[in-house]
Amino acid sequence: MDTLGDLNDLRFISAIARSGTLAGAARQLRVNHATAFRRLEAMESRLGVRLFERGGGRYTPTPEGEALAKAGSLVEETAAEALRKVAGKDLRPSGLVRITTTDTIAQTVLPGLLMPLRSQCPDISLQVIATNELQSLSKRDADIAIRPSSQPPEHLLGRRIGTIGYGVYGQANALGAWRGQRSDWPAWSTAPWIAVDDSLGQHRSLRWLSKHVNVADLSMRCSSFMSIAHACAGGLGLAVLPCMVGDALPSLRRVGPRLAELDTEAWLLTHADLRDMARIRVVMDALQRGFQQKAVVLLGS
């Protein structure tokens, strides 16, 4: 048995089976009756089987014709569904989007930014990877990175989304004890300090602190700003913290003005070959809008 000419042959057989007449099929497919007749004759000759029994002007499909008519209906249904999606009826961004960021951002502003995105795009699932290492994006372990950086990697596409501000914070009750009767506050030498450890040894907050105290005498060091913040809130010492962290903890008070020299740009980054994927673009746009609305929170002004 030879093959059909093309998928339109299946649609043609399906149209005859639905209408029950050759004239009805011709009207559906917008061809004249003679053309429809010649096409059916050619198809039956090529396949070597009879597809329809003729009688009383009616066309009744044979078992072979019925099988091909069902296949034609499936072709039409699949095409119609695809057209609906392309027209925007059902085409919604979907799939997994992996976001990597620092634990500071992951535990402060990010959850609030993801809530409207989840309601607007329920078919997108999100994975948040909290790490201070940018290499997870370079190794394709993540799709989008949210990073504080003065100079993001050139091989990544970036959008600047704000500025992260820093300040000195202390537990409200402890501040009074450390200050004592001194009037020359801040009295850097009288209070214990908490700072980042060697895993973040290049962080500019540590370089700033080393100008005011002996780093070797620090009372406590931690591998994340969230750990530092909770230790600070427990009254264990003063700490330089991102304002979005320090301002959010009720027991902490900022000491003095924001440390403007520590201001750090925040970037939204992705790979160039991912920028045109619908789900990546939608998440990037939503995050950019959200961070712009949180500009004051990030800066701590």
Secondary structure, DSSP 4 states (H G I P E B T S, - for coil): -PPPS-HHHHHHHHHHHHHSSHHHHHHHHT--HHHHHHHHHHHHHHHTS--EEEETTEEEE-HHHHHHHHHHHHHHHHHHHHHHHHTTSS----EEEEEEE-HHHHTTTHHHHHHHHHHH-TTEEEEEEE-S-THHHHTTS-SEEEEE-SS--TTEEEEEEEEE-EEEEEEHHHHHHHHTT-SS---TTTS-EEEE-GGGTT-HHHHHHTTTS-GGG-SEEESSHHHHHHHHHTTS-EEEEEHHHHTT-TTEEEESS--GGG-EEEEEEEEGGGTTSHHHHHHHHHHHHHHHHTHHHHHT-
